[in-house]
């Protein structure tokens, strides 16, 4: 998912006495149809990936804990679309969706979940430490 080049929001200047904040709503983001389709594809990728991870966990192929991101796909997709250059992100539980949204390899993420050397942390981090 390509992140559109966005500038940091301009600080609003209050036209009042300087003590009251300007409560006008920010301008909504403008996305092209291509941006929206890309977002949908990423949400679908995350959902399908998590469904498969849940199956593999149930079959015993994923050890430890496996906190799935099902139902949260739009959160990370929207966050990714709003990031501007220099922004940083940290995750905790349910980070598979974050890895996929940041365009890391689904194969590498799944290899990590299943404890394989080809994983993002060489198979040692598992679900919670990518």
SEBA-13436 format. One record per residue: x, y, z of N, C-alpha, C in turn; residue in one letter. Coordinates in steps of 0.2 Angstrom, whole numbers, padded with zeros to 4 digits, always signed. Example, Ala and Ser with C-alpha at 12.3 -4.5 7.8 and 13.67 -1.06 7.14 Angstrom:
BEGIN
+0066-0028+0039+0062-0022+0039+0066-0016+0039A
+0064-0011+0035+0068-0005+0036+0064+0000+0039S
***
This chain:
BEGIN
+0004-0006+0000+0000+0000+0000+0005+0006+0000X
+0004+0010-0005+0008+0016-0006+0005+0021-0001X
+0010+0024+0003+0007+0030+0007+0008+0036+0003X
+0002+0040+0002+0002+0046-0001+0007+0051+0002X
+0010+0055-0001+0014+0060+0002+0010+0065+0005X
+0010+0066+0012+0006+0070+0016+0010+0075+0020X
+0008+0081+0021+0012+0085+0025+0009+0085+0032X
+0013+0086+0037+0010+0087+0044+0005+0092+0044X
-0001+0091+0048-0006+0096+0048-0004+0102+0051X
-0006+0108+0048-0004+0114+0050-0007+0116+0057X
-0004+0119+0061-0007+0121+0068-0012+0127+0066X
-0018+0126+0069-0023+0131+0068-0022+0137+0073X
-0023+0143+0070-0022+0149+0074-0029+0151+0076X
-0030+0152+0083-0036+0154+0086-0037+0162+0084X
-0043+0163+0082-0045+0170+0080-0049+0173+0086X
-0048+0170+0092-0052+0173+0098-0047+0176+0102X
-0048+0177+0108-0044+0180+0113-0037+0177+0115X
-0036+0171+0111-0030+0168+0112-0030+0163+0118X
-0035+0162+0121-0036+0158+0127-0041+0152+0125X
-0045+0153+0121-0050+0148+0118-0047+0144+0112X
-0047+0138+0112-0045+0134+0106-0049+0135+0100X
-0047+0134+0094-0051+0134+0088-0054+0127+0088X
-0060+0127+0088-0063+0120+0088-0066+0118+0081X
-0064+0121+0076-0066+0120+0069-0063+0113+0067X
-0067+0109+0064-0065+0102+0062-0060+0102+0056X
-0055+0097+0057-0050+0097+0051-0053+0095+0045X
-0050+0097+0039-0052+0095+0033-0052+0087+0032X
-0057+0084+0029-0056+0076+0029-0051+0075+0024X
-0048+0069+0024-0043+0066+0020-0046+0065+0013X
-0042+0066+0008-0044+0065+0001-0040+0059-0002X
-0044+0054-0004-0041+0048-0006-0043+0046-0013X
-0039+0044-0017-0041+0042-0024-0045+0035-0024X
-0048+0033-0029-0051+0026-0029-0045+0021-0029X
-0040+0022-0031-0034+0018-0031-0032+0017-0024X
-0031+0023-0020-0030+0022-0013-0035+0018-0009X
-0041+0019-0010-0046+0015-0007-0046+0008-0009X
-0045+0006-0015-0044-0001-0017-0038-0004-0014X
-0033+0000-0013-0027-0003-0010-0028-0004-0003X
-0032+0000+0001-0033-0001+0008-0038-0007+0009X
-0043-0008+0004-0047-0014+0005-0043-0020+0004X
-0038-0020-0001-0034-0026-0002-0030-0028+0004X
-0027-0022+0007-0023-0024+0013-0027-0026+0019X
-0033-0024+0020-0038-0026+0025-0040-0033+0024X
-0041-0035+0017-0043-0042+0016-0037-0047+0017X
-0031-0044+0015-0025-0048+0016-0024-0050+0023X
-0024-0045+0027-0024-0046+0035-0029-0050+0037X
-0035-0050+0035-0040-0054+0038-0039-0061+0036X
-0037-0063+0029-0036-0069+0027-0030-0072+0030X
-0025-0068+0031-0019-0071+0035-0020-0073+0042X
-0024-0069+0045-0026-0070+0052-0030-0076+0053X
-0035-0077+0048-0039-0083+0048-0035-0089+0047X
-0030-0089+0043-0025-0095+0042-0021-0096+0048X
-0018-0090+0051-0015-0091+0057-0019-0094+0063X
-0025-0092+0063-0029-0095+0068-0030-0103+0067X
-0031-0105+0061-0031-0112+0059-0025-0116+0061X
-0019-0113+0060-0013-0116+0061-0012-0116+0069X
-0014-0111+0072-0013-0111+0080-0017-0117+0082X
-0023-0118+0080-0028-0123+0082-0025-0130+0081X
-0021-0130+0076-0018-0137+0074-0012-0138+0077X
-0009-0133+0081-0003-0134+0085+0003-0132+0081X
+0003-0129+0075+0009-0127+0072+0012-0120+0074X
+0008-0117+0078+0010-0110+0081+0011-0111+0089X
+0016-0111+0091+0017-0112+0099+0016-0105+0103X
+0015-0106+0109+0014-0100+0113+0008-0097+0112X
+0008-0091+0113+0001-0087+0112+0001-0084+0105X
-0005-0083+0102-0006-0081+0096-0012-0076+0096X
-0011-0070+0097-0016-0065+0098-0018-0062+0091X
-0024-0064+0088-0026-0063+0081-0028-0055+0081X
-0028-0053+0075-0029-0046+0073-0036-0045+0070X
-0040-0051+0070-0047-0051+0066-0051-0046+0070X
-0054-0041+0065-0059-0036+0068-0055-0029+0068X
-0048-0029+0068-0044-0023+0069-0041-0021+0062X
-0043-0024+0057-0039-0023+0050-0040-0016+0048X
-0045-0012+0049-0046-0006+0047-0042-0001+0051X
-0041-0003+0057-0037+0002+0062-0030+0003+0059X
-0026-0003+0058-0019-0002+0056-0019+0001+0048X
-0024-0001+0044-0024+0001+0037-0025+0009+0037X
-0030+0011+0041-0031+0019+0041-0025+0022+0044X
-0022+0019+0050-0016+0022+0053-0010+0023+0048X
-0009+0017+0044-0004+0017+0039-0005+0023+0033X
-0011+0024+0032-0013+0029+0027-0012+0036+0029X
-0012+0037+0036-0011+0043+0039-0004+0045+0041X
+0001+0040+0041+0008+0041+0043+0011+0046+0038X
+0015+0050+0041+0019+0055+0037+0027+0053+0038X
+0031+0055+0034+0038+0053+0035+0041+0056+0041X
+0044+0051+0045+0047+0052+0051+0043+0049+0057X
+0036+0048+0055+0032+0045+0061+0035+0038+0062X
+0034+0036+0069+0036+0029+0071+0031+0026+0075X
+0031+0019+0075+0026+0016+0078+0029+0010+0082X
+0025+0008+0087+0027+0003+0092+0021-0002+0092X
+0022-0008+0093+0016-0013+0094+0017-0017+0100X
+0012-0020+0102+0012-0025+0107+0009-0031+0105X
+0003-0033+0108+0000-0039+0106-0004-0037+0099X
-0006-0043+0095-0009-0042+0089-0005-0038+0084X
+0001-0039+0083+0005-0035+0079+0006-0038+0072X
+0003-0044+0070+0004-0047+0064+0001-0042+0058X
-0005-0039+0060-0008-0034+0055-0003-0028+0054X
+0000-0026+0059+0005-0020+0058+0010-0022+0054X
+0013-0028+0054+0019-0030+0050+0016-0031+0043X
+0010-0033+0042+0008-0034+0035+0006-0027+0032X
+0003-0023+0036+0002-0016+0034+0008-0012+0032X
+0013-0013+0035+0020-0010+0034+0023-0013+0028X
+0020-0018+0025+0022-0021+0018+0028-0026+0019X
+0028-0029+0025+0033-0034+0026+0030-0041+0023X
+0034-0045+0022+0032-0051+0018+0027-0056+0022X
+0021-0057+0020+0017-0062+0023+0020-0069+0024X
+0024-0071+0020+0028-0077+0021+0033-0076+0027X
+0036-0071+0027+0041-0070+0033+0037-0069+0040X
+0031-0066+0040+0027-0066+0046+0025-0073+0048X
+0022-0076+0043+0020-0083+0044+0026-0088+0047X
+0031-0087+0044+0037-0091+0046+0039-0089+0053X
+0038-0083+0055+0040-0081+0062+0035-0084+0066X
+0028-0084+0065+0023-0087+0069+0024-0095+0070X
+0027-0098+0065+0028-0105+0065+0035-0107+0067X
+0039-0102+0069+0045-0104+0072+0051-0106+0067X
+0050-0103+0061+0055-0105+0056+0061-0100+0055X
+0066-0102+0053+0072-0098+0052+0071-0092+0047X
+0066-0093+0043+0065-0088+0038+0060-0082+0041X
+0059-0083+0047+0054-0078+0050+0058-0071+0051X
+0054-0066+0053+0056-0059+0054+0061-0059+0059X
+0061-0063+0064+0065-0063+0070+0069-0070+0070X
+0070-0073+0064+0073-0079+0064+0069-0085+0067X
+0062-0084+0068+0058-0089+0071+0058-0089+0079X
+0062-0084+0082+0063-0084+0089+0058-0080+0093X
+0055-0075+0089+0050-0070+0092+0043-0072+0093X
+0041-0076+0088+0034-0079+0088+0029-0073+0087X
+0023-0074+0089+0018-0069+0088+0019-0062+0091X
+0022-0062+0097+0022-0056+0101+0029-0052+0100X
+0034-0054+0097+0040-0051+0096+0043-0050+0089X
+0039-0047+0085+0041-0046+0078+0045-0040+0077X
***
